[in-house]
């Protein structure tokens, strides 16, 4: 990773993340948080694609131009 920087979490949230990472079998909290961020970004990308598809369909039906 280039220029790896840290993220500051509230101590209580960090402790919860540590427990969740261990319970889920992640090697580290960094790996766990990285996976959560990847998943959230993927869901966001899917949502944006869904919006574009809906807009295209509505345009095709003549509801919007």
mmCIF file of the N, C-alpha and C atoms, coordinates in Angstrom:
data_MODEL
# 
_entry.id   MODEL 
# 
loop_
_atom_site.group_PDB 
_atom_site.id 
_atom_site.type_symbol 
_atom_site.label_atom_id 
_atom_site.label_alt_id 
_atom_site.label_comp_id 
_atom_site.label_asym_id 
_atom_site.label_entity_id 
_atom_site.label_seq_id 
_atom_site.pdbx_PDB_ins_code 
_atom_site.Cartn_x 
_atom_site.Cartn_y 
_atom_site.Cartn_z 
_atom_site.occupancy 
_atom_site.B_iso_or_equiv 
_atom_site.pdbx_formal_charge 
_atom_site.auth_seq_id 
_atom_site.auth_comp_id 
_atom_site.auth_asym_id 
_atom_site.auth_atom_id 
_atom_site.pdbx_PDB_model_num 
ATOM 1   N N  . UNK A 1 1  ? 0.846   -1.170  0.000   1.00 0.00 ? 1  UNK A N  1 
ATOM 2   C CA . UNK A 1 1  ? 0.000   0.000   0.000   1.00 0.00 ? 1  UNK A CA 1 
ATOM 3   C C  . UNK A 1 1  ? 0.890   1.230   0.000   1.00 0.00 ? 1  UNK A C  1 
ATOM 4   N N  . UNK A 1 2  ? 0.551   2.216   -0.814  1.00 0.00 ? 2  UNK A N  1 
ATOM 5   C CA . UNK A 1 2  ? 1.324   3.442   -0.893  1.00 0.00 ? 2  UNK A CA 1 
ATOM 6   C C  . UNK A 1 2  ? 0.825   4.451   0.125   1.00 0.00 ? 2  UNK A C  1 
ATOM 7   N N  . UNK A 1 3  ? 1.731   5.050   0.864   1.00 0.00 ? 3  UNK A N  1 
ATOM 8   C CA . UNK A 1 3  ? 1.366   6.123   1.786   1.00 0.00 ? 3  UNK A CA 1 
ATOM 9   C C  . UNK A 1 3  ? 0.310   5.730   2.792   1.00 0.00 ? 3  UNK A C  1 
ATOM 10  N N  . UNK A 1 4  ? 0.429   4.582   3.384   1.00 0.00 ? 4  UNK A N  1 
ATOM 11  C CA . UNK A 1 4  ? -0.567  4.100   4.344   1.00 0.00 ? 4  UNK A CA 1 
ATOM 12  C C  . UNK A 1 4  ? -0.691  5.079   5.504   1.00 0.00 ? 4  UNK A C  1 
ATOM 13  N N  . UNK A 1 5  ? -1.923  5.486   5.783   1.00 0.00 ? 5  UNK A N  1 
ATOM 14  C CA . UNK A 1 5  ? -2.188  6.397   6.895   1.00 0.00 ? 5  UNK A CA 1 
ATOM 15  C C  . UNK A 1 5  ? -3.208  5.749   7.817   1.00 0.00 ? 5  UNK A C  1 
ATOM 16  N N  . UNK A 1 6  ? -3.240  6.218   9.029   1.00 0.00 ? 6  UNK A N  1 
ATOM 17  C CA . UNK A 1 6  ? -4.173  5.667   10.003  1.00 0.00 ? 6  UNK A CA 1 
ATOM 18  C C  . UNK A 1 6  ? -5.485  6.432   10.023  1.00 0.00 ? 6  UNK A C  1 
ATOM 19  N N  . UNK A 1 7  ? -6.473  5.786   10.561  1.00 0.00 ? 7  UNK A N  1 
ATOM 20  C CA . UNK A 1 7  ? -7.782  6.391   10.776  1.00 0.00 ? 7  UNK A CA 1 
ATOM 21  C C  . UNK A 1 7  ? -8.016  6.402   12.278  1.00 0.00 ? 7  UNK A C  1 
ATOM 22  N N  . UNK A 1 8  ? -8.455  7.524   12.788  1.00 0.00 ? 8  UNK A N  1 
ATOM 23  C CA . UNK A 1 8  ? -8.693  7.648   14.224  1.00 0.00 ? 8  UNK A CA 1 
ATOM 24  C C  . UNK A 1 8  ? -10.140 7.267   14.513  1.00 0.00 ? 8  UNK A C  1 
ATOM 25  N N  . UNK A 1 9  ? -10.312 6.319   15.414  1.00 0.00 ? 9  UNK A N  1 
ATOM 26  C CA . UNK A 1 9  ? -11.642 5.889   15.842  1.00 0.00 ? 9  UNK A CA 1 
ATOM 27  C C  . UNK A 1 9  ? -11.802 6.198   17.326  1.00 0.00 ? 9  UNK A C  1 
ATOM 28  N N  . UNK A 1 10 ? -13.028 6.451   17.706  1.00 0.00 ? 10 UNK A N  1 
ATOM 29  C CA . UNK A 1 10 ? -13.361 6.584   19.118  1.00 0.00 ? 10 UNK A CA 1 
ATOM 30  C C  . UNK A 1 10 ? -12.891 5.314   19.821  1.00 0.00 ? 10 UNK A C  1 
ATOM 31  N N  . UNK A 1 11 ? -12.296 5.423   20.992  1.00 0.00 ? 11 UNK A N  1 
ATOM 32  C CA . UNK A 1 11 ? -11.792 4.225   21.676  1.00 0.00 ? 11 UNK A CA 1 
ATOM 33  C C  . UNK A 1 11 ? -12.843 3.121   21.866  1.00 0.00 ? 11 UNK A C  1 
ATOM 34  N N  . UNK A 1 12 ? -14.063 3.493   22.176  1.00 0.00 ? 12 UNK A N  1 
ATOM 35  C CA . UNK A 1 12 ? -15.116 2.477   22.360  1.00 0.00 ? 12 UNK A CA 1 
ATOM 36  C C  . UNK A 1 12 ? -15.427 1.782   21.035  1.00 0.00 ? 12 UNK A C  1 
ATOM 37  N N  . UNK A 1 13 ? -15.448 2.547   19.949  1.00 0.00 ? 13 UNK A N  1 
ATOM 38  C CA . UNK A 1 13 ? -15.707 1.971   18.639  1.00 0.00 ? 13 UNK A CA 1 
ATOM 39  C C  . UNK A 1 13 ? -14.547 1.072   18.213  1.00 0.00 ? 13 UNK A C  1 
ATOM 40  N N  . UNK A 1 14 ? -13.330 1.486   18.507  1.00 0.00 ? 14 UNK A N  1 
ATOM 41  C CA . UNK A 1 14 ? -12.160 0.671   18.190  1.00 0.00 ? 14 UNK A CA 1 
ATOM 42  C C  . UNK A 1 14 ? -12.218 -0.665  18.934  1.00 0.00 ? 14 UNK A C  1 
ATOM 43  N N  . UNK A 1 15 ? -12.606 -0.635  20.178  1.00 0.00 ? 15 UNK A N  1 
ATOM 44  C CA . UNK A 1 15 ? -12.710 -1.878  20.953  1.00 0.00 ? 15 UNK A CA 1 
ATOM 45  C C  . UNK A 1 15 ? -13.768 -2.797  20.354  1.00 0.00 ? 15 UNK A C  1 
ATOM 46  N N  . UNK A 1 16 ? -14.897 -2.232  19.965  1.00 0.00 ? 16 UNK A N  1 
ATOM 47  C CA . UNK A 1 16 ? -15.945 -3.043  19.312  1.00 0.00 ? 16 UNK A CA 1 
ATOM 48  C C  . UNK A 1 16 ? -15.439 -3.635  18.007  1.00 0.00 ? 16 UNK A C  1 
ATOM 49  N N  . UNK A 1 17 ? -14.682 -2.824  17.245  1.00 0.00 ? 17 UNK A N  1 
ATOM 50  C CA . UNK A 1 17 ? -14.132 -3.302  15.974  1.00 0.00 ? 17 UNK A CA 1 
ATOM 51  C C  . UNK A 1 17 ? -13.136 -4.430  16.209  1.00 0.00 ? 17 UNK A C  1 
ATOM 52  N N  . UNK A 1 18 ? -12.310 -4.307  17.237  1.00 0.00 ? 18 UNK A N  1 
ATOM 53  C CA . UNK A 1 18 ? -11.355 -5.366  17.566  1.00 0.00 ? 18 UNK A CA 1 
ATOM 54  C C  . UNK A 1 18 ? -12.081 -6.668  17.886  1.00 0.00 ? 18 UNK A C  1 
ATOM 55  N N  . UNK A 1 19 ? -13.135 -6.573  18.686  1.00 0.00 ? 19 UNK A N  1 
ATOM 56  C CA . UNK A 1 19 ? -13.893 -7.764  19.071  1.00 0.00 ? 19 UNK A CA 1 
ATOM 57  C C  . UNK A 1 19 ? -14.579 -8.383  17.857  1.00 0.00 ? 19 UNK A C  1 
ATOM 58  N N  . UNK A 1 20 ? -15.175 -7.546  17.016  1.00 0.00 ? 20 UNK A N  1 
ATOM 59  C CA . UNK A 1 20 ? -15.861 -8.050  15.822  1.00 0.00 ? 20 UNK A CA 1 
ATOM 60  C C  . UNK A 1 20 ? -14.875 -8.684  14.850  1.00 0.00 ? 20 UNK A C  1 
ATOM 61  N N  . UNK A 1 21 ? -13.702 -8.059  14.682  1.00 0.00 ? 21 UNK A N  1 
ATOM 62  C CA . UNK A 1 21 ? -12.680 -8.610  13.788  1.00 0.00 ? 21 UNK A CA 1 
ATOM 63  C C  . UNK A 1 21 ? -12.221 -9.979  14.264  1.00 0.00 ? 21 UNK A C  1 
ATOM 64  N N  . UNK A 1 22 ? -11.965 -10.100 15.559  1.00 0.00 ? 22 UNK A N  1 
ATOM 65  C CA . UNK A 1 22 ? -11.523 -11.382 16.124  1.00 0.00 ? 22 UNK A CA 1 
ATOM 66  C C  . UNK A 1 22 ? -12.606 -12.444 15.970  1.00 0.00 ? 22 UNK A C  1 
ATOM 67  N N  . UNK A 1 23 ? -13.835 -12.071 16.266  1.00 0.00 ? 23 UNK A N  1 
ATOM 68  C CA . UNK A 1 23 ? -14.951 -13.016 16.181  1.00 0.00 ? 23 UNK A CA 1 
ATOM 69  C C  . UNK A 1 23 ? -15.163 -13.501 14.746  1.00 0.00 ? 23 UNK A C  1 
ATOM 70  N N  . UNK A 1 24 ? -14.960 -12.600 13.774  1.00 0.00 ? 24 UNK A N  1 
ATOM 71  C CA . UNK A 1 24 ? -15.171 -12.949 12.369  1.00 0.00 ? 24 UNK A CA 1 
ATOM 72  C C  . UNK A 1 24 ? -13.955 -13.611 11.737  1.00 0.00 ? 24 UNK A C  1 
ATOM 73  N N  . UNK A 1 25 ? -12.844 -13.677 12.477  1.00 0.00 ? 25 UNK A N  1 
ATOM 74  C CA . UNK A 1 25 ? -11.671 -14.374 11.968  1.00 0.00 ? 25 UNK A CA 1 
ATOM 75  C C  . UNK A 1 25 ? -10.715 -13.529 11.141  1.00 0.00 ? 25 UNK A C  1 
ATOM 76  N N  . UNK A 1 26 ? -10.815 -12.227 11.217  1.00 0.00 ? 26 UNK A N  1 
ATOM 77  C CA . UNK A 1 26 ? -9.888  -11.363 10.488  1.00 0.00 ? 26 UNK A CA 1 
ATOM 78  C C  . UNK A 1 26 ? -8.542  -11.358 11.192  1.00 0.00 ? 26 UNK A C  1 
ATOM 79  N N  . UNK A 1 27 ? -7.479  -11.174 10.424  1.00 0.00 ? 27 UNK A N  1 
ATOM 80  C CA . UNK A 1 27 ? -6.132  -11.163 10.980  1.00 0.00 ? 27 UNK A CA 1 
ATOM 81  C C  . UNK A 1 27 ? -5.856  -9.896  11.778  1.00 0.00 ? 27 UNK A C  1 
ATOM 82  N N  . UNK A 1 28 ? -6.573  -8.817  11.454  1.00 0.00 ? 28 UNK A N  1 
ATOM 83  C CA . UNK A 1 28 ? -6.347  -7.547  12.146  1.00 0.00 ? 28 UNK A CA 1 
ATOM 84  C C  . UNK A 1 28 ? -7.583  -6.661  12.026  1.00 0.00 ? 28 UNK A C  1 
ATOM 85  N N  . UNK A 1 29 ? -7.612  -5.634  12.853  1.00 0.00 ? 29 UNK A N  1 
ATOM 86  C CA . UNK A 1 29 ? -8.695  -4.648  12.757  1.00 0.00 ? 29 UNK A CA 1 
ATOM 87  C C  . UNK A 1 29 ? -8.594  -3.919  11.427  1.00 0.00 ? 29 UNK A C  1 
ATOM 88  N N  . UNK A 1 30 ? -7.365  -3.639  10.970  1.00 0.00 ? 30 UNK A N  1 
ATOM 89  C CA . UNK A 1 30 ? -7.184  -2.965  9.678   1.00 0.00 ? 30 UNK A CA 1 
ATOM 90  C C  . UNK A 1 30 ? -7.836  -3.760  8.550   1.00 0.00 ? 30 UNK A C  1 
ATOM 91  N N  . UNK A 1 31 ? -7.625  -5.071  8.554   1.00 0.00 ? 31 UNK A N  1 
ATOM 92  C CA . UNK A 1 31 ? -8.216  -5.925  7.521   1.00 0.00 ? 31 UNK A CA 1 
ATOM 93  C C  . UNK A 1 31 ? -9.744  -5.879  7.606   1.00 0.00 ? 31 UNK A C  1 
ATOM 94  N N  . UNK A 1 32 ? -10.261 -5.953  8.805   1.00 0.00 ? 32 UNK A N  1 
ATOM 95  C CA . UNK A 1 32 ? -11.706 -5.923  9.027   1.00 0.00 ? 32 UNK A CA 1 
ATOM 96  C C  . UNK A 1 32 ? -12.319 -4.604  8.548   1.00 0.00 ? 32 UNK A C  1 
ATOM 97  N N  . UNK A 1 33 ? -11.730 -3.493  8.966   1.00 0.00 ? 33 UNK A N  1 
ATOM 98  C CA . UNK A 1 33 ? -12.247 -2.176  8.581   1.00 0.00 ? 33 UNK A CA 1 
ATOM 99  C C  . UNK A 1 33 ? -12.100 -1.974  7.073   1.00 0.00 ? 33 UNK A C  1 
ATOM 100 N N  . UNK A 1 34 ? -10.975 -2.414  6.511   1.00 0.00 ? 34 UNK A N  1 
ATOM 101 C CA . UNK A 1 34 ? -10.794 -2.311  5.060   1.00 0.00 ? 34 UNK A CA 1 
ATOM 102 C C  . UNK A 1 34 ? -11.877 -3.048  4.304   1.00 0.00 ? 34 UNK A C  1 
ATOM 103 N N  . UNK A 1 35 ? -12.223 -4.244  4.788   1.00 0.00 ? 35 UNK A N  1 
ATOM 104 C CA . UNK A 1 35 ? -13.284 -5.023  4.145   1.00 0.00 ? 35 UNK A CA 1 
ATOM 105 C C  . UNK A 1 35 ? -14.624 -4.298  4.242   1.00 0.00 ? 35 UNK A C  1 
ATOM 106 N N  . UNK A 1 36 ? -14.917 -3.714  5.382   1.00 0.00 ? 36 UNK A N  1 
ATOM 107 C CA . UNK A 1 36 ? -16.177 -2.981  5.544   1.00 0.00 ? 36 UNK A CA 1 
ATOM 108 C C  . UNK A 1 36 ? -16.243 -1.776  4.611   1.00 0.00 ? 36 UNK A C  1 
ATOM 109 N N  . UNK A 1 37 ? -15.142 -1.075  4.474   1.00 0.00 ? 37 UNK A N  1 
ATOM 110 C CA . UNK A 1 37 ? -15.115 0.089   3.581   1.00 0.00 ? 37 UNK A CA 1 
ATOM 111 C C  . UNK A 1 37 ? -15.300 -0.358  2.134   1.00 0.00 ? 37 UNK A C  1 
ATOM 112 N N  . UNK A 1 38 ? -14.602 -1.422  1.735   1.00 0.00 ? 38 UNK A N  1 
ATOM 113 C CA . UNK A 1 38 ? -14.760 -1.954  0.370   1.00 0.00 ? 38 UNK A CA 1 
ATOM 114 C C  . UNK A 1 38 ? -16.217 -2.318  0.090   1.00 0.00 ? 38 UNK A C  1 
ATOM 115 N N  . UNK A 1 39 ? -16.853 -2.988  1.048   1.00 0.00 ? 39 UNK A N  1 
ATOM 116 C CA . UNK A 1 39 ? -18.246 -3.412  0.879   1.00 0.00 ? 39 UNK A CA 1 
ATOM 117 C C  . UNK A 1 39 ? -19.174 -2.211  0.775   1.00 0.00 ? 39 UNK A C  1 
ATOM 118 N N  . UNK A 1 40 ? -18.957 -1.207  1.622   1.00 0.00 ? 40 UNK A N  1 
ATOM 119 C CA . UNK A 1 40 ? -19.796 -0.002  1.585   1.00 0.00 ? 40 UNK A CA 1 
ATOM 120 C C  . UNK A 1 40 ? -19.640 0.734   0.258   1.00 0.00 ? 40 UNK A C  1 
ATOM 121 N N  . UNK A 1 41 ? -18.417 0.821   -0.237  1.00 0.00 ? 41 UNK A N  1 
ATOM 122 C CA . UNK A 1 41 ? -18.193 1.505   -1.513  1.00 0.00 ? 41 UNK A CA 1 
ATOM 123 C C  . UNK A 1 41 ? -18.808 0.723   -2.660  1.00 0.00 ? 41 UNK A C  1 
ATOM 124 N N  . UNK A 1 42 ? -18.736 -0.593  -2.596  1.00 0.00 ? 42 UNK A N  1 
ATOM 125 C CA . UNK A 1 42 ? -19.335 -1.425  -3.624  1.00 0.00 ? 42 UNK A CA 1 
ATOM 126 C C  . UNK A 1 42 ? -20.848 -1.245  -3.650  1.00 0.00 ? 42 UNK A C  1 
ATOM 127 N N  . UNK A 1 43 ? -21.462 -1.224  -2.464  1.00 0.00 ? 43 UNK A N  1 
ATOM 128 C CA . UNK A 1 43 ? -22.914 -1.017  -2.379  1.00 0.00 ? 43 UNK A CA 1 
ATOM 129 C C  . UNK A 1 43 ? -23.290 0.357   -2.907  1.00 0.00 ? 43 UNK A C  1 
ATOM 130 N N  . UNK A 1 44 ? -22.466 1.351   -2.638  1.00 0.00 ? 44 UNK A N  1 
ATOM 131 C CA . UNK A 1 44 ? -22.710 2.699   -3.124  1.00 0.00 ? 44 UNK A CA 1 
ATOM 132 C C  . UNK A 1 44 ? -22.644 2.734   -4.649  1.00 0.00 ? 44 UNK A C  1 
ATOM 133 N N  . UNK A 1 45 ? -21.643 2.042   -5.223  1.00 0.00 ? 45 UNK A N  1 
ATOM 134 C CA . UNK A 1 45 ? -21.511 1.978   -6.678  1.00 0.00 ? 45 UNK A CA 1 
ATOM 135 C C  . UNK A 1 45 ? -22.717 1.297   -7.306  1.00 0.00 ? 45 UNK A C  1 
ATOM 136 N N  . UNK A 1 46 ? -23.195 0.223   -6.682  1.00 0.00 ? 46 UNK A N  1 
ATOM 137 C CA . UNK A 1 46 ? -24.364 -0.487  -7.187  1.00 0.00 ? 46 UNK A CA 1 
ATOM 138 C C  . UNK A 1 46 ? -25.588 0.405   -7.142  1.00 0.00 ? 46 UNK A C  1 
ATOM 139 N N  . UNK A 1 47 ? -25.734 1.178   -6.095  1.00 0.00 ? 47 UNK A N  1 
ATOM 140 C CA . UNK A 1 47 ? -26.866 2.091   -5.967  1.00 0.00 ? 47 UNK A CA 1 
ATOM 141 C C  . UNK A 1 47 ? -26.829 3.134   -7.070  1.00 0.00 ? 47 UNK A C  1 
ATOM 142 N N  . UNK A 1 48 ? -25.649 3.666   -7.353  1.00 0.00 ? 48 UNK A N  1 
ATOM 143 C CA . UNK A 1 48 ? -25.517 4.658   -8.417  1.00 0.00 ? 48 UNK A CA 1 
ATOM 144 C C  . UNK A 1 48 ? -25.863 4.056   -9.765  1.00 0.00 ? 48 UNK A C  1 
ATOM 145 N N  . UNK A 1 49 ? -25.458 2.809   -10.011 1.00 0.00 ? 49 UNK A N  1 
ATOM 146 C CA . UNK A 1 49 ? -25.790 2.146   -11.268 1.00 0.00 ? 49 UNK A CA 1 
ATOM 147 C C  . UNK A 1 49 ? -27.294 1.926   -11.361 1.00 0.00 ? 49 UNK A C  1 
ATOM 148 N N  . UNK A 1 50 ? -27.916 1.532   -10.259 1.00 0.00 ? 50 UNK A N  1 
ATOM 149 C CA . UNK A 1 50 ? -29.359 1.321   -10.260 1.00 0.00 ? 50 UNK A CA 1 
ATOM 150 C C  . UNK A 1 50 ? -30.081 2.612   -10.607 1.00 0.00 ? 50 UNK A C  1 
ATOM 151 N N  . UNK A 1 51 ? -29.633 3.741   -10.043 1.00 0.00 ? 51 UNK A N  1 
ATOM 152 C CA . UNK A 1 51 ? -30.245 5.029   -10.343 1.00 0.00 ? 51 UNK A CA 1 
ATOM 153 C C  . UNK A 1 51 ? -30.115 5.362   -11.822 1.00 0.00 ? 51 UNK A C  1 
ATOM 154 N N  . UNK A 1 52 ? -28.956 5.096   -12.407 1.00 0.00 ? 52 UNK A N  1 
ATOM 155 C CA . UNK A 1 52 ? -28.732 5.383   -13.828 1.00 0.00 ? 52 UNK A CA 1 
ATOM 156 C C  . UNK A 1 52 ? -29.629 4.504   -14.694 1.00 0.00 ? 52 UNK A C  1 
ATOM 157 N N  . UNK A 1 53 ? -29.790 3.243   -14.307 1.00 0.00 ? 53 UNK A N  1 
ATOM 158 C CA . UNK A 1 53 ? -30.652 2.337   -15.068 1.00 0.00 ? 53 UNK A CA 1 
ATOM 159 C C  . UNK A 1 53 ? -32.110 2.793   -15.002 1.00 0.00 ? 53 UNK A C  1 
ATOM 160 N N  . UNK A 1 54 ? -32.555 3.214   -13.834 1.00 0.00 ? 54 UNK A N  1 
ATOM 161 C CA . UNK A 1 54 ? -33.936 3.697   -13.681 1.00 0.00 ? 54 UNK A CA 1 
ATOM 162 C C  . UNK A 1 54 ? -34.152 4.933   -14.530 1.00 0.00 ? 54 UNK A C  1 
ATOM 163 N N  . UNK A 1 55 ? -33.199 5.860   -14.492 1.00 0.00 ? 55 UNK A N  1 
ATOM 164 C CA . UNK A 1 55 ? -33.315 7.080   -15.294 1.00 0.00 ? 55 UNK A CA 1 
ATOM 165 C C  . UNK A 1 55 ? -33.402 6.732   -16.777 1.00 0.00 ? 55 UNK A C  1 
ATOM 166 N N  . UNK A 1 56 ? -32.560 5.798   -17.225 1.00 0.00 ? 56 UNK A N  1 
ATOM 167 C CA . UNK A 1 56 ? -32.563 5.412   -18.630 1.00 0.00 ? 56 UNK A CA 1 
ATOM 168 C C  . UNK A 1 56 ? -33.922 4.803   -19.017 1.00 0.00 ? 56 UNK A C  1 
ATOM 169 N N  . UNK A 1 57 ? -34.472 3.961   -18.152 1.00 0.00 ? 57 UNK A N  1 
ATOM 170 C CA . UNK A 1 57 ? -35.781 3.364   -18.429 1.00 0.00 ? 57 UNK A CA 1 
ATOM 171 C C  . UNK A 1 57 ? -36.877 4.421   -18.492 1.00 0.00 ? 57 UNK A C  1 
ATOM 172 N N  . UNK A 1 58 ? -36.857 5.375   -17.556 1.00 0.00 ? 58 UNK A N  1 
ATOM 173 C CA . UNK A 1 58 ? -37.867 6.434   -17.550 1.00 0.00 ? 58 UNK A CA 1 
ATOM 174 C C  . UNK A 1 58 ? -37.750 7.314   -18.787 1.00 0.00 ? 58 UNK A C  1 
ATOM 175 N N  . UNK A 1 59 ? -36.520 7.564   -19.228 1.00 0.00 ? 59 UNK A N  1 
ATOM 176 C CA . UNK A 1 59 ? -36.327 8.327   -20.460 1.00 0.00 ? 59 UNK A CA 1 
ATOM 177 C C  . UNK A 1 59 ? -36.891 7.560   -21.645 1.00 0.00 ? 59 UNK A C  1 
ATOM 178 N N  . UNK A 1 60 ? -36.631 6.259   -21.688 1.00 0.00 ? 60 UNK A N  1 
ATOM 179 C CA . UNK A 1 60 ? -37.134 5.419   -22.764 1.00 0.00 ? 60 UNK A CA 1 
ATOM 180 C C  . UNK A 1 60 ? -38.657 5.370   -22.810 1.00 0.00 ? 60 UNK A C  1 
ATOM 181 N N  . UNK A 1 61 ? -39.278 5.477   -21.647 1.00 0.00 ? 61 UNK A N  1 
ATOM 182 C CA . UNK A 1 61 ? -40.741 5.471   -21.578 1.00 0.00 ? 61 UNK A CA 1 
ATOM 183 C C  . UNK A 1 61 ? -41.329 6.857   -21.811 1.00 0.00 ? 61 UNK A C  1 
ATOM 184 N N  . UNK A 1 62 ? -40.463 7.862   -21.906 1.00 0.00 ? 62 UNK A N  1 
ATOM 185 C CA . UNK A 1 62 ? -40.928 9.220   -22.174 1.00 0.00 ? 62 UNK A CA 1 
ATOM 186 C C  . UNK A 1 62 ? -41.356 10.008  -20.944 1.00 0.00 ? 62 UNK A C  1 
ATOM 187 N N  . UNK A 1 63 ? -41.083 9.490   -19.764 1.00 0.00 ? 63 UNK A N  1 
ATOM 188 C CA . UNK A 1 63 ? -41.452 10.201  -18.539 1.00 0.00 ? 63 UNK A CA 1 
ATOM 189 C C  . UNK A 1 63 ? -40.517 11.362  -18.226 1.00 0.00 ? 63 UNK A C  1 
ATOM 190 N N  . UNK A 1 64 ? -39.253 11.215  -18.610 1.00 0.00 ? 64 UNK A N  1 
ATOM 191 C CA . UNK A 1 64 ? -38.299 12.314  -18.416 1.00 0.00 ? 64 UNK A CA 1 
ATOM 192 C C  . UNK A 1 64 ? -37.477 12.459  -19.700 1.00 0.00 ? 64 UNK A C  1 
ATOM 193 N N  . UNK A 1 65 ? -36.915 13.646  -19.858 1.00 0.00 ? 65 UNK A N  1 
ATOM 194 C CA . UNK A 1 65 ? -36.106 13.850  -21.075 1.00 0.00 ? 65 UNK A CA 1 
ATOM 195 C C  . UNK A 1 65 ? -34.733 14.355  -20.731 1.00 0.00 ? 65 UNK A C  1 
# 
